Amino acid sequence: MSSKINNQPQVIFFIMSCLFSHTISDPRISEAGLYCGKDKAPQKSNFIPSFIKEMENLSQLVTDHNWGTQSVNIAEFVPIYGFAQCFQDLSHTDCLLCYAASRTMLPRCLPSLSARIYLDGCFLRYDNYSFYSEETDPLRDKVICTSSERLEVQMERSVERVVDVVAKDAGDGGGFAVGEVEGVYALAQCWKTLGIDGCRDCLSNAVKKVRGCLPNSEGRVLNAGCYLRYSTHKFFKDGGGTNGGNGYKLCSFLISNMVTFLIIVSNCN
């Protein structure tokens, strides 16, 4: 009962925000990848309420810092480690909206002991061990290649150049970079729990993988410790997001997913 009450203010917040704001910026909430672990929580482990508490604590960290880590021990054999991070080109408002969307999608995996979701603007994961320093995960990392057209040789070279540039820039210490080379755009983002060497190694691995998408016009690498994407369409923001466009569509999406989240929690209890 308490878990339902704790989530009611969030539902009210999003409904009121949508009713009183005609323009909401684009927080890039398209789902790039979702993984649900195979192991399930024991029936009497109090996992669902602890999961909700974990997400609430992460919400506060994201509100304060745009990212955060959080862990909670239900029992010695069922800990929950959580991590959330927005991509650095998102405005704070877009970050909160992206995290809210990821939080309402991830419960589809419950009662799995682990899950991760990549949206095109943020990342959310929980697991039963401390994964914060992981760079790659050969069993669960993904490469997604999509295409509206096949690139010509010259454009392929532009892809290779721009992913090299953003990977190097992000790996030099900032953990994030965007770039453009002759009509090809790219974004590289490391998770803040990685050190400089870990970020470089993760993105080096991602660059090798994403080149395999050529001659597709778009490619993404979803690694355990970083995200790399290129496209012939500009998809990132310069200097943070600005409000505008697709407000009602986004509101409907968030409200419907929040309702789904509450239904899942209710059924799990």
Residue pairs with C-beta under 8 A, 6 or more apart in sequence:
2 49
3 48
3 49
3 52
3 265
3 269
4 262
4 265
4 266
6 52
6 56
7 52
7 258
7 261
7 262
7 265
10 59
10 100
10 258
11 255
11 258
11 259
11 262
14 100
14 251
14 254
14 255
14 258
15 251
15 255
17 24
17 251
18 24
18 247
18 248
18 250
18 251
18 252
18 254
18 255
21 243
21 247
22 247
22 248
23 243
23 244
23 245
23 247
24 93
24 97
24 243
24 245
24 246
24 247
24 250
24 251
25 91
25 93
25 94
25 241
25 242
25 243
25 244
25 245
26 94
26 241
26 245
26 246
26 250
27 90
27 93
27 94
27 95
27 97
27 98
27 101
27 121
27 122
27 241
27 250
28 87
28 90
28 94
28 98
28 119
28 120
28 121
28 122
28 235
29 97
29 98
29 101
29 102
29 119
29 120
29 121
29 250
29 253
30 119
30 120
31 105
31 117
31 118
31 119
32 118
32 119
32 120
32 144
32 220
32 222
32 227
33 116
33 117
33 118
33 142
33 144
33 220
33 222
34 105
34 106
34 108
34 109
34 115
34 116
34 117
34 118
35 115
35 116
35 117
35 140
35 142
36 108
36 109
36 112
36 114
36 115
37 109
37 112
37 113
37 114
37 115
37 127
38 112
39 112
39 113
39 114
39 128
40 111
40 112
40 113
41 47
41 48
41 78
41 111
41 112
41 113
42 78
45 74
45 75
45 78
46 74
47 74
47 78
47 80
47 110
47 111
47 113
48 110
48 111
48 265
48 268
48 269
49 269
50 72
50 74
50 78
50 80
51 80
51 107
51 110
51 126
52 265
53 72
54 70
54 71
54 72
54 80
54 82
54 126
55 82
55 103
57 68
57 70
57 72
57 82
58 68
58 70
58 82
58 83
58 84
58 99
58 103
58 124
59 99
59 103
60 68
61 67
61 68
61 69
61 70
61 84
62 68
62 84
62 86
62 95
62 96
62 99
63 96
66 85
66 86
66 88
66 90
66 92
66 95
67 83
67 84
67 85
67 86
67 191
67 192
68 83
68 84
68 85
69 81
69 82
69 83
69 132
69 193
70 81
70 82
70 83
71 79
71 80
71 81
71 82
71 130
72 79
72 80
73 79
73 80
74 80
78 113
78 128
79 128
79 129
80 126
80 127
80 128
81 126
81 127
81 128
81 129
81 130
81 131
81 132
82 124
82 125
82 126
83 123
83 124
83 125
83 126
83 131
83 132
83 191
83 193
84 99
84 102
84 122
84 123
84 124
84 125
85 122
85 123
85 189
85 191
85 192
86 94
86 95
86 98
86 99
86 121
86 122
87 121
87 122
87 176
87 187
87 189
87 227
87 236
88 175
88 176
88 189
89 176
89 178
89 187
89 236
89 237
89 238
89 239
89 240
89 241
90 98
90 121
90 122
90 237
90 240
90 241
91 237
91 240
91 241
91 242
93 241
93 243
94 121
94 237
94 241
95 121
95 122
97 250
97 254
98 119
98 121
98 122
99 122
99 124
100 254
100 258
101 119
101 253
101 254
101 257
102 117
102 119
102 122
102 123
102 124
103 124
103 261
104 254
104 257
104 258
104 260
104 261
105 117
105 119
105 257
106 115
106 117
106 124
106 126
107 260
107 261
107 264
107 265
108 264
109 115
110 264
110 268
111 268
113 127
113 128
114 125
114 126
114 127
114 128
115 125
115 126
115 127
116 123
116 124
116 125
116 126
116 127
116 140
117 123
117 124
117 125
118 222
118 227
120 229
120 235
123 191
123 227
125 131
131 224
132 191
132 193
133 193
133 194
133 195
133 198
133 225
134 224
134 225
135 194
135 198
135 201
135 202
135 205
135 223
135 224
135 225
135 226
136 201
136 202
136 205
136 223
136 224
136 225
137 223
137 224
140 224
141 209
141 221
141 222
141 223
141 224
142 220
142 221
142 222
143 209
143 210
143 212
143 213
143 219
143 220
143 221
143 222
144 219
144 220
144 221
144 222
145 212
145 213
145 216
145 218
145 219
145 220
146 216
146 217
146 218
146 219
147 215
147 216
147 217
147 218
148 217
148 218
148 232
149 217
149 232
150 215
150 216
150 217
151 159
151 214
151 215
151 216
151 217
151 232
152 215
154 182
155 182
155 183
155 184
155 215
155 232
156 214
156 215
158 181
158 182
158 183
158 184
159 184
159 186
159 211
159 214
159 219
159 230
160 211
160 214
161 181
162 179
162 180
162 181
162 184
162 185
162 186
162 230
163 186
163 188
163 207
163 210
163 211
163 228
163 230
164 207
165 177
165 179
165 181
165 186
166 177
166 178
166 179
166 186
166 187
166 188
166 228
167 177
167 188
167 203
167 204
167 206
167 207
167 228
168 177
169 177
169 179
169 188
170 176
170 177
170 188
170 189
170 190
170 199
170 203
170 226
171 188
171 190
171 196
171 199
171 200
171 203
171 204
172 196
173 196
175 189
175 190
175 191
175 192
175 194
175 199
176 188
176 189
176 190
177 187
177 188
178 185
178 186
178 187
178 188
178 236
178 238
179 185
179 186
180 186
180 234
183 232
184 230
184 231
184 232
185 230
185 231
185 232
185 233
185 234
185 235
185 236
186 228
186 229
186 230
186 231
187 227
187 228
187 229
187 235
187 236
188 203
188 206
188 226
188 227
188 228
189 226
189 227
189 228
190 198
190 199
190 202
190 203
190 225
190 226
191 225
191 226
193 225
194 202
194 225
194 226
198 225
199 225
199 226
202 223
202 224
202 225
202 226
203 226
203 228
205 221
205 223
206 221
206 223
206 226
206 227
206 228
207 228
209 221
210 219
210 220
210 221
210 228
210 229
210 230
212 219
213 219
213 230
217 231
217 232
218 229
218 230
218 231
218 232
218 233
219 229
219 230
219 231
220 227
220 228
220 229
221 227
221 228
221 229
229 235
